[in-house]
């Protein structure tokens, strides 16, 4: 018996696999209100949403188009009264700022110059004071050396070293040490006396010194054992 090939029988009202079409069909075939609402809700769920808020992308401009656009906008701005006013105000602000900077720089320069001049004057004054001090110191040392020579002569004539040796029981080292110390004290004492004579009599230093030395010599010649000898040894 010959074999026969039969075609597959299609099922009637086969269920679709597309959810949206499935629920659209169910909506058409809905018999109850509940079936209709369910189908409508499922259709809303499976319906693709449109991108309503998304703006279409603007085409990108070429470099020449961008330059042309900038030129057009610049021309519009140059004719805009508000823009012109802002430009003028900005220029005024720039000029004012430049003037303030110039004044500040000028003040700084003047301040630096004045400070340098002041430092120069102070340095000059310090140098002059130091030179004067050195000069005065040299003069003072010269005066003290003169008093020392006079005291050496005076000591030899009055025998002060003999008094000091007796004071220290013949200890020469102690006598010399005391003699040196007293000589320094006496030179300073002489200097103060002579300066006082200069001021009191309003005479030059050399004249006052000669007057004081002569007074001491005369006093010693008149009375070699007077109090001056004891004063010289004890100061």
C-alpha positions in Angstrom: 0.0 0.0 0.0 1.6 3.2 -1.0 2.7 5.6 1.7 1.1 8.9 1.9 2.4 12.2 3.3 0.0 14.2 5.2 0.5 18.0 6.1 0.6 18.9 9.8 -2.7 20.2 11.0 -2.5 23.7 12.2 -4.1 24.4 15.5 -6.9 26.9 15.3 -6.4 30.1 17.2 -2.8 29.3 18.2 -1.5 31.4 21.0 0.9 34.2 19.9 4.3 34.6 21.6 4.3 38.4 21.2 3.0 39.7 24.6 1.6 42.9 23.2 -0.3 41.1 20.4 -1.4 38.5 22.9 -3.0 41.0 25.2 -4.5 43.0 22.3 -6.2 39.8 21.2 -7.4 39.1 24.8 -8.8 42.7 24.9 -10.7 42.0 21.7 -12.0 38.8 23.1 -12.7 40.0 26.6 -16.1 39.0 27.9 -16.0 40.5 31.3 -15.0 43.9 32.7 -12.3 42.4 34.7 -10.7 40.7 31.7 -10.9 44.0 29.7 -9.1 46.0 32.5 -6.5 43.3 32.9 -5.8 43.3 29.1 -5.6 47.1 29.0 -3.2 47.2 32.0 -0.9 44.5 30.4 -1.0 46.4 27.0 0.2 49.6 28.8 3.0 47.6 30.4 4.2 46.0 27.2 3.7 49.1 24.9 7.2 50.6 24.1 7.6 54.0 25.7 8.5 56.9 23.4 11.4 59.2 24.4 9.2 62.3 24.4 11.7 64.4 26.5 14.7 63.7 24.5 15.7 66.5 22.2 17.0 65.7 18.8 20.8 66.0 18.6 22.0 69.1 16.9 24.3 68.7 14.0 27.9 69.5 14.8 29.2 72.7 13.1 32.4 72.8 11.1 35.3 75.1 12.1 34.3 77.7 9.4 30.7 77.6 10.5 31.8 78.1 14.2 33.9 81.1 13.1 31.1 82.6 11.1 28.8 82.2 14.0 31.2 83.9 16.4 31.7 86.8 14.0 27.9 87.3 13.7 27.5 87.2 17.5 30.4 89.6 17.9 28.8 92.1 15.5 25.6 91.9 17.3 27.3 92.5 20.7 29.2 95.6 19.4 25.8 97.1 18.5 24.2 96.2 21.8 24.0 99.3 24.1 24.2 97.2 27.2 27.3 95.4 26.0 28.9 98.8 24.9 28.2 100.2 28.4 29.8 97.2 30.0 32.8 97.5 27.8 33.2 101.1 28.7 32.9 100.3 32.4 35.4 97.5 32.1 37.9 99.8 30.4 37.4 102.5 33.1 38.0 99.8 35.8 41.1 98.6 34.0 42.5 102.2 33.8 41.7 102.8 37.5 43.4 99.5 38.4 46.5 100.5 36.3 46.7 103.9 38.0 46.4 102.2 41.5 49.2 99.8 40.5 51.4 102.7 39.3 50.8 104.6 42.5 51.6 101.5 44.6 54.8 100.9 42.7 55.8 104.5 43.0 55.1 104.4 46.8 57.2 101.3 47.1 60.1 102.9 45.1 59.9 106.0 47.2 59.9 103.9 50.4 62.8 101.8 49.3 64.8 105.0 48.4 64.0 106.7 51.7 64.9 103.5 53.6 68.2 103.2 51.8 69.0 106.9 52.3 68.2 106.5 56.0 70.4 103.5 56.3 73.2 105.3 54.5 72.9 108.3 56.9 72.8 106.0 59.9 75.8 104.1 58.7 77.6 107.4 58.1 76.7 108.6 61.5 77.9 105.4 63.2 81.2 105.6 61.3 81.6 109.2 62.3 80.8 108.4 65.9 83.2 105.4 65.9 85.9 107.6 64.3 85.3 110.2 67.0 85.4 107.6 69.7 88.7 106.2 68.4 90.0 109.7 68.1 88.9 110.5 71.7 90.2 107.2 72.9 93.6 107.9 71.3 93.6 111.4 72.9 92.6 109.9 76.3 95.3 107.3 76.1 97.8 110.0 75.3 96.6 112.0 78.3 96.8 109.0 80.6 100.3 108.1 79.4 101.3 111.7 80.2 99.9 111.3 83.7 101.7 108.0 84.1 105.1 109.5 83.2 104.4 112.3 85.6 103.5 109.8 88.4 106.6 107.8 87.7 108.7 110.9 88.2 106.7 111.8 91.2 107.0 108.4 92.7 110.8 108.4 92.3 111.0 111.7 94.1 108.6 110.8 96.9 109.6 107.2 97.5 106.1 105.7 97.1 107.5 102.2 96.3 109.3 102.3 99.7 106.0 103.0 101.4 104.3 100.1 99.5 107.2 97.7 100.4 106.8 98.6 104.0 103.0 98.1 103.7 103.5 94.5 102.3 106.5 93.6 104.5 109.0 93.7 101.7 106.9 91.6 99.3 108.0 93.2 96.0 105.5 91.5 93.8 102.6 92.7 95.9 104.1 96.2 96.1 104.5 96.4 92.3 101.0 95.1 91.7 99.6 97.7 94.1 101.8 100.4 92.5 100.5 99.5 89.0 96.9 99.5 90.3 97.3 102.9 92.1 99.0 104.4 89.1 96.0 103.5 86.8 93.6 105.0 89.4 95.7 108.2 89.8 96.0 108.7 86.0 92.2 108.7 85.8 91.9 110.9 88.9 94.4 113.4 87.3 92.4 113.4 84.1 89.1 114.2 85.8 90.8 117.0 87.8 92.3 118.6 84.7 89.1 118.4 82.7 87.4 120.2 85.7 90.1 122.9 85.6 89.5 123.3 81.8 85.8 123.9 82.3 86.1 126.1 85.4 88.8 128.4 84.1 87.8 128.0 80.4 91.4 127.3 79.3 92.9 124.7 76.9 93.7 121.2 78.1 97.5 121.6 77.9 97.4 124.8 79.9 95.2 123.2 82.5 97.4 120.1 82.7 100.6 122.2 83.2 98.8 124.2 85.9 97.8 121.0 87.8 101.3 119.4 87.4 103.0 122.6 88.7 100.6 122.7 91.6 101.5 119.2 92.6 105.3 119.8 92.2 105.1 123.0 94.2 103.1 121.3 97.0 105.6 118.4 97.1 108.7 120.8 97.2 107.1 122.8 100.0 106.2 119.8 102.1 107.5 116.4 101.0 105.7 114.6 103.8 102.3 116.2 103.3 99.0 114.4 102.8 99.5 114.2 99.0 102.0 111.5 99.4 99.6 109.4 101.5 96.8 110.1 99.1 98.8 109.0 96.1 99.8 105.7 97.8 96.3 104.9 99.0 94.1 105.8 96.0 
